[in-house]
Amino acid sequence: MGTTAEVIDRWALTELLDAPPSWLSSGQRQRVFLASQLPAAADVIVIDEPERHLDADWVDVLCAELVTLADDGAVIVVATHSPAVLAHCHDVIELG
């Protein structure tokens, strides 16, 4: 998934590194969370609505990250209502 510097760059976190969490918007906090959690080595990732609080451009970054993880062999289970995220899924199970 890259070095720490690459992750910081990919998620545009440089300007956020010195800011207290209370100063960050919900979208910025979500980017920090995803950037800190997705690079962790795991065989299985279960994530609930990872696209929440992200605009369309950041959802694209998220989807690219999830696809890369899957291509590297991780099993990813995503709970989502997002058509953009669903479009990147190999298998979809609809509940309800």
Protein Blocks (a to p, Z undefined) as FASTA:
>chain_A
ZZfklmmmmnopmlmmmpcfklpcfklmmmmmmmmmmmpccfbdcdehklgoiafklmmm
mmmmmmmmmmnopacddddfbfklmmmpfbdcdeZZ
